[in-house]
Amino acid sequence: MSPIQLLKKAAILIAGVSVIIVGIILLPLPGPGFLIIAFGLFILSTEFAWAERRLAYLKSKYKELLGKTKSKSNKDDH
């Protein structure tokens, strides 16, 4: 791995982890804490396979939750 590639990987790691830390700090506050954490994982997933797997897991859980919410709201409408 060239020094440039190593530097790029380190920069992505620092940026992604920094964004995730900000998201964690914002979790107890009203606002987009989970969205910021997902964005940090997105940044990390550009360079790390483990982050890509975590992001895919979050997406699947989000879709599952969204499906439950939609089905519940459809039942409430009738």
Secondary structure, DSSP 8 states (H G I E B T S, - for coil): --HHHHHHHHHHHHHHHHHHHHHHHHTTSSS-HHHHHHHHHHHHHTT-HHHHHHHHHHHHHHHHHHHHHHHHHHHHH-
